Amino acid sequence: MAAPSTLRDDTRLVSHAVSELARRTHFPVAFGGLEHDGAVHVSTIVGARTRSIEGLVVHATRGLGGRALVERRPRMTLDYRTSRSITHDYDRAILGEGIATLFAVPVLVGGAARGILYCGSWAQAQVGEVEARPAFDVAGELGTELRVRAEVERRMAAAPSPEGGLSAGAREEIRESYAQLRSLAATVGDDAVRRRLEDIEARLAALTGDSPAPGVDTDVHLSRREIDVLACAAVGSTNGEIAASLGLRATTVKSYLASAMSKLDASTRHAAVTRARRAGLLP
């Protein structure tokens, strides 16, 4: 069973995604939830006129969402009441709300379906590429958040305790985890999610227990991308590897490195990494 803090995070992430779904698609009803023990538990509903969807639990293969869950692809019905392509286990909830057109999009994490997001309308409505694309985007963003969070939790759990000091190997593990976390964060487009990741990155960096070295200029300000690039360079990545990791061009990576080196008054990338660490900018 997931920890209470994880369940709270799940609820918060789904709530944000469903709100975005309603805002971006303009469907009157939006709802969704994550999968637990082979069933999707609807945790957030926006725009409903009744309470019939509340507490809905959709099992794998059952109903429209159950099919989307096991097939790992979107499913839609223009007339839910008469549809013959799905089971009607959840008619009381869906028809009770008066939904005619229903669109279900799976939330994928590493190829596995982790949840379902639904859009519904009370009248029959065509769903083309223009209408569907925002739903795909929201589901993709939620999947990315879940993937990043899982990776962060895994790495934070594996991180050694700083009590009594860290071994050289432990420090390198933290630095590599920090670099990989920044690479993951670079794939997230949501500003709120990025800010949460920055908080986690700071916690991870603090595990080294380091503080700025005496006499080092701590008034150096590097951009987020400059720190991303330096964090990857710090663990030995080449420009090409950094570019692939961060989704940049190799020439762009070179430009960020040159800018960071200039700000840190360093003549090589290795010197720049050392000075960034002494300034408390890198773990």
Buried (B, 14 or more C-beta within 10 A) or exposed (E): EEEEEEBEBBBBBBBBBBBBBBEBBEBBBBBBBBBBEEBBBBBBBBBBEEEBBEEBBBBBBBBBBBBBBBEEEBBBBBEBEEBEEBBBBBEEBBBBBBBBBBBBBBBBBEEEBBBBBBBBBBEEBEBEEEBBEBBEBBBBBBBBBBBBBBBBBEBBEEBBEBEEEBEEEBBBBBBBBBBBBBBBBBEBEBEEBBEBBEEBBEEBBBBBEBEEEEEEEEEBEBEEBBBBBBBBBBBEBEBEBBBBBBEBEBEBBBBBBEBBBEBBEBEEBEEBBBBBBBBBBBB
